[in-house]
Amino acid sequence: MANFSAVLRRILFARAPRWSAGEFVWLGSALAVVVLQRIGVSLLDLDGTQGGFRRAIFFSTTALLIGLALRFRWYVGAWLIAAGILMNFIPMASHGGLMPVALETIQSSTAFPEITEANIGKQVTNSKDIILRRDDINFEPLSDRFVITLPLYRTNIYSLGDFVAFAGFGLAVIQIAALLFVPGRKPAERSHPVDGEFPPPSDDSA
């Protein structure tokens, strides 16, 4: 148990590089990609020219998000976020970029009485979800299947990948807070310069 605690502390309090303006640019880029993917997946039509754009946006932004998450690879949470994105990508890719949700799950939740059998095969308005029968869902264990009601928020249906990504985000926040606020825990100096920075002069440069 002592060894496990030591490993856990080492993971959570790992010495990550000191944040520079570049890191905030990368973080802002990731948020912009999330917004772009959300707009493309939720609002563009499934067929025709818009459908082609929609699929291109989905596949390209997913690859970008995984890459951007791993840009912060010194945080354990970043790996979980990337894993969660990949877990959601698998069922969505097999259903044209939409996350399948079983009609049976929706009906058992009683939270969406407006969705009936007439909605089978249709995308939920302004959503990334498509309604299917459970037997017609590819990779069903990774689909939206967990009905959760959160305080101050409406009932929603989440996937296993969502939970993994949420856990990764929480872990990253904890690790960043520990590095910034726990006494004696300081971000490590970079061993190499980042874009726009010059390496410090060496002592023997004179």
URSUL-V232650 format. One record per backbone hydrogen bond with DSSP energy under -1.0 kcal/mol. CO is the residue of the C=O (numbers start at 1). NH is the residue of the N-H. If there is no record, write none. Layout:
BEGIN
<<CO | NH> <CO | NH>>
END
This chain:
BEGIN
<<1 | 5> <2 | 6> <3 | 7> <4 | 8> <5 | 9> <6 | 10> <7 | 11> <8 | 12> <9 | 13> <14 | 16> <16 | 188> <20 | 24> <21 | 25> <22 | 26> <23 | 27> <24 | 28> <25 | 29> <26 | 30> <27 | 31> <28 | 32> <29 | 33> <30 | 34> <31 | 35> <32 | 36> <33 | 37> <34 | 38> <35 | 39> <36 | 40> <37 | 41> <38 | 42> <39 | 43> <40 | 44> <47 | 51> <48 | 52> <49 | 53> <50 | 54> <51 | 55> <52 | 56> <53 | 57> <54 | 58> <55 | 59> <56 | 60> <57 | 61> <58 | 62> <59 | 63> <60 | 64> <61 | 65> <62 | 66> <63 | 67> <64 | 68> <65 | 69> <66 | 70> <69 | 72> <70 | 73> <72 | 75> <76 | 80> <77 | 81> <78 | 82> <79 | 83> <80 | 84> <81 | 85> <82 | 86> <83 | 87> <84 | 88> <85 | 89> <86 | 90> <88 | 92> <89 | 93> <90 | 94> <92 | 95> <92 | 97> <99 | 130> <100 | 144> <101 | 132> <102 | 106> <103 | 107> <104 | 108> <105 | 109> <112 | 115> <116 | 119> <117 | 120> <119 | 122> <122 | 131> <124 | 127> <128 | 99> <129 | 124> <130 | 101> <131 | 121> <132 | 103> <133 | 136> <134 | 137> <139 | 142> <140 | 143> <146 | 158> <148 | 156> <150 | 153> <156 | 148> <158 | 145> <158 | 146> <159 | 163> <160 | 164> <161 | 165> <162 | 166> <163 | 167> <164 | 168> <165 | 169> <166 | 170> <167 | 171> <168 | 172> <169 | 173> <170 | 174> <171 | 175> <172 | 176> <173 | 177> <174 | 178> <175 | 179> <176 | 180> <177 | 181> <178 | 182> <182 | 185> <188 | 18> <194 | 197> <202 | 205>>
END
